Amino acid sequence: MRLNPALARQGTYPFVRLAEAKARVAATGVSLIDLGVGEPREETPTFIREALVAAVRDEPVSTYPAAVGLPELRAAIAGWVGRRFGAVVDPDTEVVPTLGSKEAIYGLAQVVGRPGDAIAVATPGYPVPARSAEVAGLEVAALPSRASDGWLPDLDAAPWERLAVLWVTSPGNPSGAVAPLAWLEEAARRCRRHDVVLACDEAYVELWFEGAAPASALQLRDRRLVASFHSLSKRSSMPGYRSGFVAGDAELIGALKRHRPTVGTAPQHFVQRASIAAWDDDAHVVETRARYAAKRDVLLPALRAAGLEPVGGPGSFFLWLRVPDGDDEAICARWLERGVVLTPGSYLGAGGEGHVRAALVPTLAACERAAELLHAA
């Protein structure tokens, strides 16, 4: 077969490597507490599940969902954007529902960018934007993000003259860094100057531990060339539902709408109905934040006691920690043998070496057990 050579260059997806390591240790009988992969394991709120069941019952004949999504879902999304960010988006021209945010993030490189163009991503960071760019035949420009710069990508390092997309994740993965609105304004200004799309992955925007609520690119005064990506996976504990949206520049959203019928990634109608219930309710998100804060309060002292130094920001449900001797893979291997799964920072790109990421996704009881193991060692 004439496989895309980008597949061979990329190697194994980082979390497949982590899954393989977990399977080897679990096979020896060790019970694992998984702080590695950022998959929420909180119960999906009852009212959301009931909305899903009602939608299945009320649709005896299942039809293909339209790529633009249900008007009611787009209206619910616009309503949440208005309540949360004080921003007005047109549900008909500036919003498109997606099958979670991951597929939408991956798919942007199919729509924006021409041969010879580059896509800029922060490193260390979420690997999907870079991997999608490589498969699309675009160059990847890795922008260093450092503790000294608040773990935000170095805008001066971007190859602006050949750039098609600048990716920003806020709150950051893995660092938890939150981009101030003034920083986003400056990034958007540079993007407009060079006809570059500012793509903001804001999947964790509802999760923070201290300070003001994280800002969104949807709050920018000028949203030309801006795309904001959101998900219900973290906000509403709905990872298996695969429901999110992209909002922003009407021309860009229009291009996505033209492309998406080809790939057929609209959420099923019953998922969209459940999503309407989720976006319409804010109270359950406050409860979700409180649960993650309780888990952080349990784990952070134990991780400190184990010699790991917190160096990340106040957002997301990740803890980003510096390793005392700099060998992140070795310390993760040692803790894996003891039953605590952490992600080596080196799995997440250049600059991640010497750090580990802990995801606050197990139950509070499991986090308490992990803390006991850390303290005991």
C-alpha positions, 0 to 999 in steps of 0.5 A, a space after each residue: 500500500 502507498 501509505 501516507 509517509 506522515 504516519 510512519 514519521 509520527 510514530 505511536 500516538 503518545 497515549 497508546 504508548 502509555 496504554 501499552 505500559 499500563 497493560 504490561 503492569 496490570 498483567 502482573 496483578 498491580 491495581 492501577 489508579 490512572 492519573 495519566 490520560 485526561 478522560 473524565 470519569 465523573 458521572 454524567 448528570 442525570 438530567 443529561 442522561 434523561 434528555 438522551 433517553 427521551 430523544 431516543 424514544 421520540 425518534 423511532 426512525 433515526 435519520 442522518 444528522 445535518 452537518 450544520 446541527 439542530 437549530 435548537 442546539 446552535 441556539 443553546 450554544 449561543 446562549 451559553 456563550 452569552 452567559 459565560 463570556 458576555 459575547 454575542 454569536 450568531 447561531 446561524 452563521 458563527 456556530 457549528 456543532 461538532 463530534 466533540 472537539 478532537 475531530 474538529 481540531 484535527 479537521 481544521 488542517 483539511 480546510 485551512 492551509 495550502 502546500 508550503 504553509 505552516 501550522 504553529 503549535 505550542 510545545 509541550 502540548 496536545 499532539 492532535 493539531 501537529 499530527 493532523 497538519 503532518 497528515 495534511 502535508 503542512 509544515 509544523 512550526 513548534 513554538 516553545 512554551 516555558 515557565 518563564 513565559 507563563 507556558 504560553 507559546 512564543 509568538 515571536 518564534 512563529 514563521 508568520 510569513 508562511 503561517 496558516 494557523 496559530 494554535 493556542 490552548 487555554 487553559 493549557 494542556 498539559 500546563 494548565 496555563 490561562 491566556 489573559 484576554 490581552 494576550 489573546 488580543 495581541 495574538 489575534 492582532 498579529 494573525 490578522 496582519 498576516 492572514 493567519 487563523 487564530 485557532 483556540 482550543 478552549 475545552 477546559 475553559 470551565 475548569 479552573 482552581 483560582 483567580 478569575 474565570 478563563 477568558 475566551 477568544 470569543 470575547 475579542 473585539 475583532 473576531 475576524 480569522 478567529 475560531 474557538 473550539 469547545 467540548 462537553 466532555 470536561 465541562 459536563 462529564 460527557 466524553 463518550 457523547 462526543 459533542 462540542 462546537 466551533 464558533 467564530 469568524 462567519 467566513 471560516 465557519 462557512 468553510 467548515 460547514 462546506 467541508 463537514 458534510 464530506 466527512 459526516 461527523 455531525 453528532 447524532 440527533 439524540 446526542 444533540 438533544 442531550 447537549 442542549 440540556 447540558 449547554 442550557 444548565 450552568 449549575 452542574 458545572 459549578 459542582 463539577 469544578 468543586 469536585 476537581 478542586 477537592 481532588 486537587 486538594 487531596 493529590 497536590 500535597 502528596 505529589 509535593 511530598 513525593 518531590 514533584 514541584 507544581 509549575 503549571 497554571 490554575 486552569 484545566 484538570 491537570 497538574 503540571 509538575 517538575 521532576 527533581 532529577 529531570 528524568 520524567 520517564 523513569 519516575 513515571 515508570 517507578 510510580 506505575 510499578 506502584 500503581 499510580 499512572 502519570 504521563 511523562 512530559 516528554 510524551 507531550 513534545 519538546 520542552 516537556 522533558 523533566 516534567 510529569 502531568 497528573 490528570 485529576 480524573 479518577 474519583 475522589 476516593 481513588 485520588 485519596 488512595 493514590 495520595 496514600 501510595 505517594 505518602 507511603 513511598 
